[in-house]
Amino acid sequence: MSRTNIILLWVVITLLTSSASILTRYCNISAASIGFWRVFGAAMLILPFAIWISRKENKNKFFTKGTLLAGLFLGAHFTTWCWGIQNTSIANACLFIGLQPLITPFIAHYMIGERLNKWEILAVVIAIMGTLWLTIHQFSASRSDFAGITVTFISAILCSTYFVISRKFRAGHHIFVFSTEVFFVAAFVQAIAAILIYGSIEIGDTQSILALAGLILLPTVGGHALVMYVLKYAKPQLISFSVPAQFVLATIMAIPLFKEVPPLWFYPGAILVLTGVILGIAKSEG
């Protein structure tokens, strides 16, 4: 795949996945239930394509080590991510998920031996400077949602690991087959969490159902399936750079929708984050 096409797909991924926090906020059910329906619905939508492709390729081995591990971390990420959004502001939730550019390179180096070039290192430093700027000012302004912030940070680690595992095991698998297996494993993980923690898998009211439909179609089938495809050609660090961009976009969308207006200190940090994103895209190898 050409570099231009990789960048174009990165932009589409960023736009699609930016809707996740907004749609999650509209769901009035438990975090684990949100995560369950999100991946279960996505898996059911692409299952017919996965079956057709599997038969065409005479695939006879399913739910391999790679899809099991990726599904485990994706399920854990979605549940913690949804819980974080429910227990802190969208800006905070997206801010701490935005730490992935710092986390992913270290996990990728440990698991698959990938290294950053000097420009990518500079891009990470700039993006993290912006994140630290925002973090310091947020803690100075309010510490009331510490639990939500902490869980979101854990979610960032889980998501970074999911990206790297997918990069490691995605090769040789068709995108629909791989994604379907990963989504079903993630759904199973979250179903267990929903039943053990909340007592059941909830459905919710009409608003929740519509929001769940949006979560299934836009960030999950659209965004995460495209992530799986791009990871075949690009380093996980490049994908992780979409997360700070999502932070800025989601925070801006939250202004008219939830009246969450960022304070003045938000803007210098946002500029630093976006600068790191642009540099990371321009200088990323692969």
Secondary structure, 3 states (H helix, E strand, C coil): CCHHHHHHHHHHHHHHHCHHHHHHHCCCCCHHHHHHHHHHHHHHHHHHHHHHHHHHCCCCCCCCHHHHHHHHHHHHHHHHHHHHHHCCCHHHHHHHHCCHHHHHHHHHHHHHCCCCCHHHHHHHHHHHHHHHHHHHHHHHHCCCCHHHHHHHHHHHHHHHHHHHHHHHHCCCCCHHHHHHHHHHHHHHHHHHHHHHHHCCCCCCCHHHHHHHHHHHHHHHHHHHHHHHHHCCCCCHHHHHCHHHHHHHHHHHHHHHHHCCCCCCCHHHHHHHHHHHHHHHHHHCCC
